Amino acid sequence: QVQLVESGGGLVQVGGSLRLSCAASGSIFSCNVMGWHRQAPGKQRELVAAIPSSGSTNYGDSVKGRFTISRDNAKNTVYLQMNSLKPEDTAVYYCNLRGPLYSGKNYWGQGTQVTVSS
């Protein structure tokens, strides 16, 4: 089993910045993808950004150029630096860890609220 613990959410003004962190523990595949998804009220959950244990990052179109995802493999931790925040970034942000395709393993954190006030 894998546990994901998120931190760093909160309230910020338009144009401000926040940094989210997610620490994974437990039986973690060395080959994995960690990432962030978000869900706003009345909307579907969407990809924000993802980063594999090795390889290129992937960003949702709405956050490209403003958000940066990074990870520390030694700490099994993924970070999301969010800059130039907009009211439409308001959502619950969920950390995700996906194992290799053959494993069928896909884990989610409990979510952290990000609110951008105008």
N, C-alpha and C positions, 0 to 999 in steps of 0.2 A: 504494500500500500504506500501511497505517496501523499504527503500533506503539503499544502501551499499556504503560506501566511503572507498576506499583503499588508502594506503600510504606505502612508504618505498621502492619502486622499485628504480632501478638505474643501474649504471655501476660499475662492480667490477672485479677484476682480478681472475684468476684461483686460487682456494684454499681459496678464501676469503669468507666472510659471509655477509648476509643481513637479515633484519627482516622486514617482511611485516605485516601490520595491516589492519584490516577491521572492521569498526564500522557500526552496523546496527541500523536503527531508523525506527519508524513507528509502524504498527500493527503487532507485532511479536508474533508468537505462543510460548508459554513457552516450548513446546516440539518441538525441531527442530534439524536440523543438519547443522552445518556451515562447510565450507571447502574451499579449493583452487583447482582450475583446471588451466591448462596452455595450451597454444597453440603456437607452433612454426610455422614459415612460411612453408606452404605446408604440414602441418601435422594436424591430427585431435586433437581436444581438449581432454585432458586426465586428469584423476584424479591425483592430487598431494597428498592431504591428506584431511581427513574429521574427524570431532569430533562432536558427538551428545551432546545435553544438559545434558545428563547423559548416561554413557556407554563408550565403548572402542573406541579408535581411529583407523583409517584405513589409510594406506599409499600405494602409488603406489610403485611398485617394484624398480623402478629406483632411488627412493629417500630414501628408508629405511636405517636407520643408519646415515643419513646426515641431514635430515630435521626433525623438531619437531613442531607439531601443538599444540596450547593451546588456551584456551578461558577464558574470564572473563564474566560470565553470568550477573553479576550486571551491567556491562557496555555494554552488547551485542556486545562484540568485540572478534574477533578471530585473532590469531597471527600465523605467520609461520616463525620460525627461520631456516634459511638456512645456513648450514655450508659446508665446503669443496666443494664449487661450481665448476662446470665443464662447459666447453663451451656448452655442450648439454643441460644444464639447461636454456639456453637463450630462452626466450619466453615471451609472454604476460601472466601474471598471473591474473586470475579472481577469485574474491571472490564469494561464492555461499551460499545461505541460502535456505534450503528446509524445508517446514512445514510438518506436519503429512501427511501420505499418503492420508487420506480421504479429506484433504484440496486441494490437487492438486496444492499447491503453491510452486513456485520455482523461486527464484530471483537471479539476477546476478549483480555484480558490473561492472564498465566500463572498468576495467582492468588496470594493471600497468606493465610497461615494465621492465624486468630484462635482463641485458646483461652481459655475462661473457666473458671477453677478455683473450685470451691466450698470 
